[in-house]
Amino acid sequence: MKKRSAFERLISLLQGASWAFVLIGAFSFFTVFYPFGLLSGIIGAFLGSLGGFFFVVVFEIANIQIEKLEETKKQTKLLEKLVDEKLLNN
């Protein structure tokens, strides 16, 4: 298992908090709009969860970019090693 940096752990924490905001927003908006009807409650729950979903997506994109950077660094090291071997053999 790879060791994660403090920044990656912070992003994971914030992503988990964003999921909590999704649930809290959906529940609170549902309870506010439910007296106006079930459909209104469901629409309200959807609207209440949008803010949290936005941050879930933002933090997931950040996590993907970090993974992409790490993979690019690994590939760069391998390519440099291959170039060095090729130069030594010629």
N, C-alpha and C positions, 0 to 999 in steps of 0.2 A: 504494500500500500504506500502510495506516495505521501510525502510530508506536505501539508498545505500551509501556505503562508498566512500571516495574520489578516492580510487583506482579503484572501479567499474565504477565510472563516467569517470575516465581517460581512462579506457579500451574502454568504449562506444564511447568516443570522438575519440580515435585513430582508432576504427573500422569505424566510419563515415568518417574519413579522408582517410582511405584505400579505401572505396567505391568511394570517389572523385578521388583518384589516378587511380582506375579502369577506370572510365569514361574519365579522362584526357588522360590516356595512350591509351585507345582504340581510342579516337577521333584523337589524334595527330598522331598515327601510321597509322590510316586509311587515313588521309589527306596526309601523306608522301607517302604511297604506292598506293594511288588511281590512280595517273597518269600512273602507269604500268598496270592498269586493275582493274575491280571491284573485281575479285577473290583475287588478290594480296592485295587490300585494306582490304577485309574482313579478310584474313589471318593475315595481319599486325595488324588489330584491335584486333584480338584474342591474338596475341603475345604481343601486347602493354598492354593488360589488365592482363596478367599473374602475373606480380609483385604485383599489387594491390590485386588480388585474393589471393595470398599467404598470405599477411598480414591480409586480412579479415578472412581467416581460422585460422590463429594463434591467433588473438584476440577473435574469437568465441570460440576456444578451451579454452583459458584463462577464458572467461566468464563462460563456462560450468563447469570448475574445481572449480571456486569460488562458484557456485550454489551447486555443489556436496558437497563441504566442509561444507556449511551452513546446508544442509539437513542432513549430517552425524552428525553434532553437535546436531541438534534437536533430531535425533533418539537416540543418546547417552544419552541425558538428559531424554528422555522417558524411555529408558531401565534402567537407574539408578534409576528412580522413581519406576518402577515396581519391581526391585530387593529390594529396601528399603521397599516397602510395603509388599513384600513376607517375608522378614526377620522379620518385625514387627509382622506379623500375626502368625509366627511360634514360 
